[in-house]
């Protein structure tokens, strides 16, 4: 059976029942039909947050198919609940682009899913639409101001990097010209579209504390310069209030349920290779206010999602995880050991052993934050006993906890061993979170701390454009912002072809973008794709709906 067929077998509980399971009065939640609800910020209890146990789920460097962090997160939360630990899983919302493109949905899989998966993978509660509208409102106001004869700030169109966004894969919109059609249709200039998940508004929403903080961050968005070289921010366009109004419901986390009827909170969805790659601060605090254990995930490998989760989100929000689960697959280790992508289902212990240095580096990275890693082997049906034993032997030799997790096939029962390891680590107090760098360090020192300590690079080179950006950042007084590295997820380096654990390589920063609203700087390494395209046969070809409203092909 596929994921959708498994999900259809489940009798969903009314969302008020899930609310009661969290100790909430159903009248306090805002219901979106029978199985979805919004949670008000008043539920957050900062004293409870301090006493709750936050568990981060990350992964080794992934294969193109991904390694199942979401599925692992959901399965672990089910396992912890089966052990009698009140647990909530807190996740990101899926983007429509991958759903209709090549990757598919992002609600877990098999018997470790969040439901209703069709709604979550499609429009859900409209959060992405609200973010898209808020972003494009600023885009429209910028072009309107350039055109205005009575209210112009004198913006130099050549300095504006703010594009438009749409939650769909559409390569034809990457680079466009707007303002064509004559004097009444605007000033012609080059721009383009990014996918909504790549919007700075998405990053801002996910780092905001409340509506007031959201509005302040929106006002801090750097737009460009005037013709007199004066910086312009969104607040200068007097648009932050309207943008925040559009996001008044989107800033509230969404409550749904797991396949085993346990609570799940889903909110926000920033990319992990160009943004922070984790759900909102508000959602995480919400989960921690309502549970003894909160399981959350961060996108791609520990070098990307986990590093940003720890150095940006945790420092910004004052959070401190108690343990880190490192999702590992046999296929990924063989891939990093040199096995061909098409042969990853064939037993190959030698390739696996050659790929283990990638796992080893991610373990080192977790330990550099003074956190305790737990290897979770996400088992696939093609994994052989010999391959599994090779990982277990490595873990034993290096004194690292390891658990075989069969969450896709068995749900919570398949994660009981992993859940026990997590509880033991929490109760032993072996973790003492320490950030990788101090925000007050110079921008160059912060970048090099990440590149050399986390990626394993020998040095960092800066292009002429990046050096110019460094001067701009200093002139704007933004040196103390944290770093959100934009890098390929396929390699520890900035070269996607360097698999395994590359050494003595150079990271090249070609430019540094300013995300003053989100509150971080974005050094760009390599070619970053912000508007994906569709494959020759997109997933949308298989998705359909019958006259009774039953959806098929969505998995």
C-alpha positions as CSV (number, residue, x, y, z in Angstrom):
1,X,0.0,0.0,0.0
2,X,1.1,3.6,-0.6
3,X,0.9,6.4,2.0
4,X,-2.5,7.7,0.9
5,X,-4.1,4.2,1.0
6,X,-2.7,3.7,4.5
7,X,-4.0,7.1,5.6
8,X,-7.5,6.3,4.2
9,X,-7.8,3.4,6.6
10,X,-7.5,5.6,9.6
11,X,-10.6,6.9,11.4
12,X,-9.7,10.4,12.2
13,X,-10.5,11.9,15.6
14,X,-12.3,15.2,15.8
15,X,-9.8,17.9,16.4
16,X,-11.5,18.8,19.7
17,X,-10.5,15.4,21.0
18,X,-6.9,16.1,20.1
19,X,-7.2,19.4,21.9
20,X,-8.5,17.7,25.0
21,X,-5.6,15.3,24.9
22,X,-3.4,18.3,25.3
23,X,-5.4,19.6,28.3
24,X,-7.0,22.3,26.2
25,X,-10.6,23.5,26.4
26,X,-11.9,22.9,22.8
27,X,-13.5,26.4,23.0
28,X,-10.0,27.9,23.0
29,X,-9.0,26.6,19.6
30,X,-10.1,28.0,16.2
31,X,-11.5,25.1,14.2
32,X,-11.0,24.8,10.4
33,X,-13.5,22.0,9.8
34,X,-13.4,18.7,11.8
35,X,-9.7,17.8,11.7
36,X,-7.7,21.1,11.7
37,X,-7.5,24.0,14.1
38,X,-5.5,27.1,14.8
39,X,-3.9,27.6,18.2
40,X,-4.0,31.0,19.9
41,X,-0.7,32.5,21.2
42,X,-2.2,32.8,24.7
43,X,-1.7,29.0,25.2
44,X,2.1,29.5,25.3
45,X,3.5,29.2,28.9
46,X,7.1,30.2,29.0
47,X,7.6,28.5,32.4
48,X,6.5,25.2,30.9
49,X,8.7,25.8,27.9
50,X,11.7,25.9,30.3
51,X,10.8,22.6,31.8
52,X,9.9,20.7,28.6
53,X,12.2,18.4,26.7
54,X,13.0,19.5,23.1
55,X,14.3,16.7,20.8
56,X,15.8,17.7,17.4
57,X,15.6,15.2,14.5
58,X,18.2,15.8,11.8
59,X,20.1,13.6,9.3
60,X,23.3,12.8,7.4
61,X,23.9,14.4,4.0
62,X,20.9,13.1,2.0
63,X,20.4,11.3,-1.3
64,X,18.1,13.1,-3.8
65,X,15.1,11.2,-2.4
66,X,15.7,12.4,1.2
67,X,16.2,10.2,4.2
68,X,12.9,10.4,6.1
69,X,13.4,13.0,8.9
70,X,9.7,13.8,8.9
71,X,8.7,10.2,9.0
72,X,11.3,9.6,11.8
73,X,10.0,12.6,13.8
74,X,6.4,11.4,13.7
75,X,7.4,7.8,14.5
76,X,9.5,8.9,17.4
77,X,6.7,11.0,18.8
78,X,4.4,8.0,18.5
79,X,7.0,5.8,20.3
80,X,7.4,8.3,23.1
81,X,3.7,8.5,23.6
82,X,3.6,4.7,23.8
83,X,6.2,4.9,26.6
84,X,3.8,7.1,28.5
85,X,5.6,10.4,27.7
86,X,3.2,13.1,26.7
87,X,4.7,14.1,23.3
88,X,3.8,16.5,20.5
89,X,5.6,16.5,17.1
90,X,6.1,19.9,15.6
91,X,6.8,20.1,11.9
92,X,7.0,22.4,8.9
93,X,4.2,22.8,6.4
94,X,4.7,21.4,2.9
95,X,5.1,23.6,-0.2
96,X,2.8,23.0,-3.2
97,X,5.9,23.1,-5.5
98,X,7.4,19.7,-4.5
99,X,3.9,18.2,-4.1
100,X,3.2,18.7,-7.8
101,X,6.8,18.4,-8.8
102,X,9.1,15.5,-8.1
103,X,9.5,15.1,-4.4
104,X,5.8,14.7,-3.4
105,X,4.2,15.5,-0.1
106,X,5.8,16.1,3.3
107,X,3.5,14.6,5.9
108,X,5.6,11.5,6.7
109,X,4.9,8.1,5.3
110,X,3.5,4.6,5.9
111,X,2.4,4.3,9.5
112,X,4.2,7.4,10.6
113,X,2.1,10.2,9.0
114,X,0.3,13.4,10.1
115,X,-3.3,13.6,9.0
116,X,-5.4,14.7,7.1
117,X,-2.5,14.4,4.6
118,X,-4.5,15.6,1.6
119,X,-5.4,18.9,3.3
120,X,-2.0,19.4,4.8
121,X,-0.2,18.8,1.4
122,X,-2.6,21.1,-0.5
123,X,-4.0,24.4,0.7
124,X,-4.1,23.4,4.5
125,X,-5.3,26.5,6.4
126,X,-4.1,29.1,3.9
127,X,-0.8,30.1,5.6
128,X,1.3,29.9,2.4
129,X,-1.3,31.9,0.6
130,X,-1.2,34.7,3.2
131,X,2.6,34.7,3.1
132,X,2.5,35.0,-0.6
133,X,0.1,37.9,-0.5
134,X,2.1,39.8,2.1
135,X,5.3,39.3,0.1
136,X,3.7,40.4,-3.1
137,X,2.0,43.4,-1.4
138,X,5.5,44.7,-0.7
139,X,6.5,44.0,-4.3
140,X,3.6,46.0,-5.6
141,X,4.2,48.9,-3.2
142,X,7.9,49.0,-4.3
143,X,7.0,49.3,-8.0
144,X,4.2,51.8,-7.2
145,X,6.7,54.0,-5.3
146,X,9.1,53.9,-8.2
147,X,6.3,55.0,-10.5
148,X,4.9,57.7,-8.2
149,X,5.4,61.4,-9.0
150,X,4.1,62.6,-5.6
151,X,5.2,60.0,-3.1
152,X,8.5,58.7,-4.5
153,X,11.3,57.8,-2.1
154,X,13.7,58.0,-5.0
155,X,14.4,54.2,-5.1
156,X,17.1,53.2,-7.5
157,X,15.5,50.2,-9.4
158,X,19.0,48.7,-10.1
159,X,19.5,48.1,-6.3
160,X,16.2,46.3,-5.6
161,X,16.6,42.6,-5.0
162,X,13.0,42.0,-3.7
163,X,11.2,39.7,-6.2
164,X,7.7,38.3,-6.2
165,X,6.8,34.8,-5.0
166,X,4.4,32.0,-5.9
167,X,3.9,28.6,-4.3
168,X,4.5,26.5,-7.4
169,X,7.4,25.2,-9.4
170,X,7.6,27.4,-12.6
171,X,11.0,27.9,-14.2
172,X,9.6,30.3,-16.7
173,X,9.2,32.9,-14.0
174,X,12.7,32.9,-12.6
175,X,13.7,35.9,-14.6
176,X,11.2,38.4,-16.0
177,X,10.7,42.0,-16.9
178,X,7.9,44.0,-15.3
179,X,6.5,47.5,-16.1
180,X,6.0,47.0,-19.8
181,X,3.0,48.5,-21.6
182,X,3.7,52.2,-21.5
183,X,4.0,55.1,-19.1
184,X,0.9,54.1,-17.0
185,X,2.1,50.5,-16.4
186,X,5.2,51.2,-14.4
187,X,8.9,51.5,-14.9
188,X,10.4,48.6,-16.8
189,X,13.0,46.6,-14.8
190,X,14.3,43.1,-14.4
191,X,13.0,41.0,-11.6
192,X,11.6,37.5,-11.1
193,X,9.7,35.0,-8.9
194,X,10.9,32.8,-6.1
195,X,8.9,30.0,-4.6
196,X,6.9,31.0,-1.5
197,X,9.0,28.8,0.9
198,X,12.1,30.9,-0.2
199,X,10.4,34.2,0.8
200,X,12.0,36.3,3.6
201,X,8.5,36.7,4.9
202,X,8.4,32.9,5.5
203,X,11.6,33.2,7.5
204,X,10.3,36.2,9.4
205,X,7.1,34.5,10.3
206,X,9.0,31.5,11.6
207,X,11.3,33.6,13.8
208,X,8.7,36.0,15.2
209,X,7.6,36.0,18.9
210,X,4.2,37.6,18.3
211,X,2.3,40.0,16.1
212,X,4.2,43.0,17.4
213,X,7.6,41.4,16.8
214,X,6.3,40.2,13.4
215,X,5.4,43.8,12.4
216,X,8.8,45.1,13.5
217,X,10.7,42.4,11.6
218,X,8.5,43.1,8.5
219,X,9.4,46.8,8.8
220,X,13.1,45.9,8.9
221,X,13.1,44.2,5.5
222,X,15.9,45.8,3.4
223,X,14.6,46.9,0.0
224,X,17.4,48.7,-1.7
225,X,19.0,52.2,-2.0
226,X,17.8,55.6,-3.2
227,X,19.6,57.3,-6.1
228,X,21.4,59.2,-3.3
229,X,22.7,55.9,-1.8
230,X,20.4,56.0,1.2
231,X,19.1,52.6,2.4
232,X,15.4,52.0,2.2
233,X,13.5,49.5,4.4
234,X,9.9,48.3,4.2
235,X,9.0,50.6,7.1
236,X,10.0,53.6,4.9
237,X,7.2,52.5,2.5
238,X,4.7,52.3,5.4
239,X,3.6,48.8,4.4
240,X,4.5,46.7,7.4
241,X,1.2,47.2,9.1
242,X,-0.8,46.0,6.1
243,X,1.6,43.0,5.7
244,X,1.1,42.0,9.3
245,X,-2.7,42.3,8.9
246,X,-2.5,39.8,6.1
247,X,-0.6,37.4,8.4
248,X,-2.9,37.7,11.4
249,X,-4.1,34.1,11.1
250,X,-1.0,32.7,9.4
251,X,1.1,33.4,12.5
252,X,-1.1,31.0,14.6
253,X,0.2,27.4,14.6
254,X,-2.0,24.6,13.2
255,X,-3.1,21.6,15.2
256,X,-3.7,18.2,13.5
257,X,-3.1,14.6,14.5
258,X,-0.7,11.7,13.8
259,X,-1.9,8.4,12.4
260,X,-2.1,7.0,15.9
261,X,-4.2,9.9,17.2
262,X,-1.5,11.9,18.9
263,X,-1.2,15.7,18.6
264,X,0.9,17.3,15.8
265,X,1.6,21.0,15.3
266,X,2.5,22.1,11.8
267,X,3.5,25.7,11.0
268,X,5.7,27.5,8.5
269,X,8.0,26.0,5.9
270,X,11.3,27.9,5.1
271,X,13.8,26.2,2.9
272,X,16.8,24.7,4.7
273,X,19.5,25.4,2.1
274,X,18.8,29.2,1.8
275,X,16.8,29.9,5.0
276,X,16.6,28.4,8.5
277,X,14.7,25.2,7.5
278,X,12.6,24.7,10.6
279,X,9.1,25.4,11.9
280,X,8.1,28.5,13.7
281,X,9.4,29.6,17.1
282,X,5.8,30.0,18.1
283,X,4.9,26.5,17.1
284,X,7.9,25.0,19.0
285,X,7.1,27.0,22.1
286,X,3.4,25.9,21.7
287,X,4.4,22.2,21.7
288,X,6.7,22.6,24.6
289,X,3.9,24.4,26.6
290,X,1.6,21.5,26.1
291,X,3.9,18.5,26.3
292,X,6.7,16.8,28.4
293,X,8.5,16.0,25.1
294,X,8.5,18.0,21.9
295,X,10.0,16.3,18.8
296,X,10.9,18.7,15.9
297,X,12.9,18.4,12.7
298,X,15.3,20.6,10.7
299,X,15.8,20.3,7.0
300,X,18.5,18.3,5.1
301,X,21.7,17.3,6.9
302,X,23.0,18.4,10.3
303,X,25.4,20.7,8.4
304,X,22.4,22.8,7.2
305,X,19.1,22.5,9.1
306,X,20.6,21.5,12.4
307,X,23.3,24.1,12.4
308,X,20.8,26.9,11.6
309,X,18.3,25.5,14.1
310,X,20.9,25.7,16.8
311,X,22.8,28.8,15.9
312,X,19.9,31.0,14.7
313,X,16.5,29.7,16.0
314,X,17.7,28.4,19.4
315,X,19.8,31.5,20.1
316,X,17.0,33.8,19.0
317,X,14.3,32.1,21.0
318,X,16.3,30.9,24.0
319,X,15.7,27.2,23.3
320,X,18.0,24.3,24.2
321,X,17.5,20.8,22.9
322,X,18.1,17.9,25.2
323,X,19.1,15.3,22.5
324,X,19.7,15.1,18.7
325,X,18.4,12.2,16.6
326,X,20.6,11.6,13.5
327,X,18.5,10.0,10.8
328,X,20.6,7.6,8.8
329,X,19.8,5.3,5.9
330,X,21.7,2.4,4.4
331,X,21.1,3.8,0.9
332,X,22.6,7.2,1.8
333,X,25.7,5.7,3.3
334,X,26.2,3.6,0.2
335,X,25.7,6.6,-2.0
336,X,28.3,8.6,-0.1
337,X,30.6,5.5,-0.4
338,X,30.5,5.7,-4.2
339,X,27.6,3.4,-5.1
340,X,25.6,4.3,-8.1
341,X,22.3,5.9,-7.4
342,X,20.5,3.2,-9.3
343,X,22.2,0.4,-7.3
344,X,21.4,1.6,-3.8
345,X,18.9,-1.2,-3.1
346,X,21.6,-3.8,-3.8
347,X,23.6,-5.1,-0.8
348,X,27.0,-3.4,-0.7
349,X,28.7,-3.5,2.7
350,X,32.0,-2.2,1.2
351,X,30.3,1.0,-0.2
352,X,28.5,1.5,3.1
353,X,31.7,1.4,5.1
354,X,33.3,3.8,2.7
355,X,30.3,6.2,3.2
356,X,30.4,6.0,7.0
357,X,32.8,9.0,7.3
358,X,29.9,11.2,6.3
359,X,27.9,9.9,9.3
360,X,31.0,10.3,11.4
361,X,31.3,14.0,10.5
362,X,27.7,14.7,11.4
363,X,28.1,13.0,14.7
364,X,31.1,15.2,15.3
365,X,29.1,18.3,14.4
366,X,26.3,17.4,16.9
367,X,29.0,16.9,19.6
368,X,30.6,20.3,18.8
369,X,27.3,21.8,20.1
370,X,27.8,19.8,23.3
371,X,24.7,17.8,22.4
372,X,24.3,14.0,22.5
373,X,23.6,12.3,19.2
374,X,21.5,9.2,18.7
375,X,21.9,7.3,15.4
376,X,18.4,6.3,14.1
377,X,18.7,3.8,11.2
378,X,15.6,4.4,9.1
379,X,15.1,0.9,7.9
380,X,14.0,0.2,4.3
381,X,12.8,-3.2,3.1
382,X,16.0,-3.6,0.9
383,X,18.4,-3.1,3.8
384,X,20.3,-6.3,4.6
385,X,21.3,-7.6,8.1
386,X,25.0,-7.3,7.2
387,X,24.6,-3.6,6.3
388,X,22.7,-2.8,9.5
389,X,25.3,-4.6,11.6
390,X,28.0,-2.6,10.0
391,X,26.5,0.6,11.3
392,X,25.8,-0.9,14.7
393,X,29.4,-2.0,14.9
394,X,30.6,1.5,14.0
395,X,28.4,3.0,16.7
396,X,29.6,0.5,19.3
397,X,33.3,1.2,18.5
398,X,32.7,5.0,18.8
399,X,30.5,4.8,21.9
400,X,27.5,6.4,20.1
401,X,23.9,5.3,20.8
402,X,22.2,3.7,17.9
403,X,18.6,2.4,17.3
404,X,17.0,0.5,14.4
405,X,13.8,2.3,13.6
406,X,11.1,0.8,11.5
407,X,8.7,3.7,11.7
408,X,7.3,3.5,8.1
409,X,6.2,-0.1,8.6
410,X,5.3,-0.2,12.3
411,X,4.7,3.4,13.4
412,X,5.3,4.0,17.1
413,X,6.1,0.3,17.8
414,X,9.0,0.6,15.3
415,X,10.4,3.5,17.3
416,X,10.3,2.1,20.8
417,X,14.0,1.4,21.0
418,X,14.8,4.9,19.7
419,X,12.3,6.4,22.1
420,X,14.0,4.6,25.1
421,X,17.4,6.0,24.0
422,X,16.0,9.5,23.8
423,X,14.4,9.3,27.3
424,X,17.7,7.9,28.8
425,X,19.7,10.8,27.2
426,X,17.3,13.3,28.6
427,X,17.2,11.8,32.1
428,X,21.0,11.5,32.2
429,X,21.4,15.2,31.4
430,X,24.3,14.5,29.0
431,X,23.6,17.5,26.7
432,X,24.6,21.1,27.5
433,X,23.9,23.1,24.3
434,X,26.6,25.5,23.3
435,X,26.3,27.6,20.1
436,X,29.0,27.3,17.4
437,X,29.7,31.0,17.4
438,X,28.9,34.3,19.2
439,X,26.7,36.7,17.2
440,X,29.0,39.5,18.1
441,X,31.9,38.0,16.3
442,X,32.8,39.6,12.9
443,X,30.8,38.4,9.9
444,X,34.0,36.8,8.4
445,X,34.8,34.9,11.7
446,X,31.2,33.6,11.9
447,X,31.2,32.4,8.3
448,X,34.6,30.7,8.8
449,X,33.5,29.1,12.1
450,X,30.7,27.3,10.2
451,X,32.7,26.5,7.1
452,X,35.7,25.1,9.0
453,X,34.1,23.5,12.0
454,X,30.8,22.3,10.6
455,X,31.6,21.6,6.9
456,X,35.3,20.7,7.4
457,X,36.6,23.2,4.9
458,X,40.2,24.3,4.9
459,X,39.5,27.9,4.1
460,X,36.9,30.4,2.8
461,X,37.3,32.6,-0.3
462,X,35.3,35.7,-1.0
463,X,34.4,37.0,-4.5
464,X,34.8,40.7,-5.2
465,X,31.0,41.0,-4.9
466,X,31.0,39.3,-1.5
467,X,33.7,41.6,-0.3
468,X,31.6,44.6,-1.4
469,X,28.6,43.1,0.4
470,X,30.7,42.8,3.6
471,X,31.4,46.6,3.4
472,X,27.7,47.2,2.9
473,X,26.7,45.1,5.9
474,X,29.2,47.0,8.0
475,X,27.9,50.4,6.8
476,X,24.4,49.4,7.6
477,X,25.4,48.3,11.1
478,X,24.2,44.7,10.6
479,X,27.5,43.0,11.6
480,X,26.0,41.3,14.7
481,X,23.4,39.3,12.7
482,X,23.8,35.5,12.7
483,X,24.8,33.6,9.6
484,X,22.4,31.6,7.4
485,X,24.6,29.8,4.9
486,X,23.2,29.0,1.5
487,X,24.8,25.8,0.4
488,X,24.0,22.6,-1.5
489,X,22.4,19.9,0.7
490,X,24.1,17.1,-1.3
491,X,27.6,17.6,0.1
492,X,29.3,18.9,3.2
493,X,31.2,21.2,0.8
494,X,29.7,23.7,-1.7
495,X,30.3,21.3,-4.5
496,X,27.4,18.8,-4.8
497,X,29.8,16.2,-6.5
498,X,32.0,15.9,-3.4
499,X,30.3,13.1,-1.5
500,X,31.3,11.4,1.7
501,X,33.5,13.4,3.9
502,X,35.6,15.7,1.7
503,X,38.7,17.4,3.2
504,X,41.0,20.3,2.4
505,X,38.4,22.0,0.2
506,X,37.6,25.7,-0.1
507,X,34.2,27.2,0.4
508,X,33.6,30.1,-2.0
509,X,31.2,32.9,-0.9
510,X,30.1,34.6,-4.1
511,X,27.7,37.1,-2.5
512,X,26.1,37.9,0.8
513,X,22.4,38.8,0.9
514,X,20.9,40.8,3.7
515,X,17.7,39.4,5.4
516,X,17.4,42.2,8.0
517,X,13.8,41.4,8.6
518,X,14.4,37.8,9.3
519,X,17.4,38.9,11.3
520,X,20.3,37.0,9.5
521,X,22.8,37.3,6.7
522,X,22.8,34.9,3.8
523,X,26.2,34.0,2.3
524,X,25.6,32.4,-1.0
525,X,27.8,29.5,-2.1
526,X,27.3,27.8,-5.4
527,X,24.2,28.1,-7.5
528,X,21.0,28.3,-5.3
529,X,17.7,27.4,-6.8
530,X,14.9,29.6,-5.4
531,X,12.3,28.8,-8.1
532,X,12.4,25.0,-9.0
533,X,11.2,23.7,-12.3
534,X,8.9,20.8,-13.0
535,X,10.3,17.4,-14.2
536,X,9.3,16.0,-17.6
537,X,6.6,13.9,-15.8
538,X,5.6,15.9,-12.7
539,X,3.7,14.3,-9.8
540,X,0.7,16.3,-10.9
541,X,0.1,13.8,-13.7
542,X,-0.9,11.1,-11.2
543,X,-3.1,13.3,-8.9
544,X,-6.8,13.2,-9.5
545,X,-10.2,13.6,-7.8
546,X,-13.5,11.8,-8.3
547,X,-17.0,13.2,-8.2
548,X,-17.3,12.4,-4.5
549,X,-14.2,14.4,-3.7
550,X,-11.8,11.5,-3.1
551,X,-8.3,12.3,-4.1
552,X,-5.9,9.8,-5.6
553,X,-2.2,9.8,-6.5
554,X,-1.2,12.2,-3.7
555,X,1.7,10.5,-1.8
